[in-house]
């Protein structure tokens, strides 16, 4: 089977510029804009319209248009009230929540604490049918032993043990409120076919893998969205998304290649944003083979010029990071910097008997096309390592292979990986990536267990945050992880569209508007 | 003739069963041997190693390969394609939405490829020895030299972006409503519902991806047909027809073409099968929601039940095209009909 070479596709896309400049009737979309309609070229589709079923960061924005989460986030990723107006940790295992009283589902029924209980307790604990599996909310909220609903606007979550990240989880991934009465009346299949939420838009048309059409919810508790109708064209291929934008078939295109975003920004009437977000790119490290010695891993980290990679591959927009967390999030230690130093790297390698003449040989794996510029970044790192005396044998792998090797403990010394954390809570960084018990951690060391595991139940927020900062820094200084850069989100849009930029990469058209 | 065709189709069906069984076993086995883990890929945060083992059991992935295959085959025979690991929905539900889209795409691509191929082949033959033939020859070389996914991109850039003549995203234009689902085929359903605007939109959305796929078929058909016609033109019966004073056009259409068509039909059968493979990339580039796009998602997420089902459906479609080609062969070749009758 012939495979698309991403590089050649991007080159073709660059060539599109000249062709696209040959006169494009901008009035086509201007007419749509005048009618309050927006078309968005988006790269992913929902796997199912049951928002509690999957924890997929790529489509959380789509779910957020139709459903609501108990809490949500400000553009700077701080948590803010949504369906829940106030939250109080009454004791380490009891979280009391006050709900809004003015929220109605798209079918006109009011949202109450019964719906909250249904979404986060009853559905999560449903018996699993033969050959089936639990909803993902069932894994996330497994510590919930009950949710009391003393009034329609009050819910009290009871946990089997402290869950300090519960508040963050109420704004994260698949934590959405679904209508108990409607789901029970029509059944799951009908609910998935005709989803009803409390979100800013109603789903009016869905073509699997092709298009989502949304209409503003007149009775939205946070006010009717300024953009009345949103058509989301599901376009997987980045070049096709660029073409959709250039042909004025889309007002906004997201996740376009960096160079395309830079090129489009030079066109009249077009704006492009390249922003670092809370997701991070890092090297998942093991102590296998050549990385058994701490000094080898630290030498590898010191040898990587992250600023140069950001400049060369991300237009300088990818913020270099020294610990496995995005800068500015609570778990990032302020003023900590892991230095790029070729001399330091060479000195460490010399201590263990390696140099450019007698290089240290390691295996290095990277996905190719799973996230922007992944393999290009891996190749750049190989060159940087070669300069100091590390000879990396680079192997492209699929994400499914990565997962299998991670589980089996057979990952090579280093693997380039991307980690999403829209909510920015430190537990979702170090808590998963560094805890040796976590299924997501690659470097399994008992040294990290006492630093991370107490934090998973620590209810003193200041102590918890400081604990994660210390653990992140410790892991970087011991070479248990090699953090690289924050991921870059690209959005190109017509100047007429006022786009709200979220630091976690959310694409939320209900927070946008058309400029007068 | 009709009886012979039915007999042939029945024989084909009998032959198809062991082929399908082999293909299903092969696909099933190869997917299980790959060092990839669909269960680990689908685990959410909060899942533990015990959850992993439980899920593996739930999906039956902890059993022996033969047991797994037996269970899957048993369910398949009862019409159950299983549940998708990634989509968390029945595979049959996903497939029945995507399959008609791909069938419409391939049908139009075959129609365009055969029409242009046969027309071009006849033109090349008619213009033989002249500049026209050379020009057409050059054109076929250019068409064959560029792979279909690149044609797809070129067509988007030229016809979709620059000239803005045709749409290139999805199956319908914005604002055009889906017709009620009767057959699942958008063109047919929109006609049945009397929604001609929907039909027009669906048809124009099909054109560019169909052209991208047809470009792979048309030049081959042109060249093979031209060669066959050149060969047939030397045959005695053609010379005798000329001596009887029959016009060149009549000789071409009534005598030479039916004989020259046989190798072309074989070629269409083979290339028609390849065309289904081509839909994977073309559908992705045109954001066309067919089986190809579904397969891309399934492969990315190592969604074994979906990959198995789609691979098997591709196999059925290819076998179906071959059966149709056999019947076409029977229709144009009297010797086969005679042999069949004996």
Interface residues (C-beta under 8 A of the other chain):
Chain A: X1 X2 X3 X4 X9 X12 X15 X16 X19 X20 X22 X24 X25 X32 X37 X39 X41 X47 X48 X50 X53 X54 X55 X128 X131 X132 X133 X136 X139 X140 X142 X173 X174 X192 X205 X207 X208 X209 X210 X211 X213 X231 X233 X234 X235 X236 X237 X239 X240 X243 X244 X246 X247 X249 X398 X399 X400 X401 X403 X404 X405 X406 X407 X428 X432 X439 X440
Chain B: X34 X35 X36 X37 X38 X40 X41 X43 X44 X45 X46 X47 X48 X49 X51 X52 X55 X58 X59 X60 X83 X84 X86 X87 X88 X89 X94 X97 X98 X147 X148 X149 X150 X153 X154 X156 X157 X158 X160 X161 X162 X164 X167 X168 X169 X170 X171 X172 X174 X177 X178 X277 X280 X281 X284 X285 X286 X287 X288 X289 X293 X294 X296 X297 X300 X301 X302
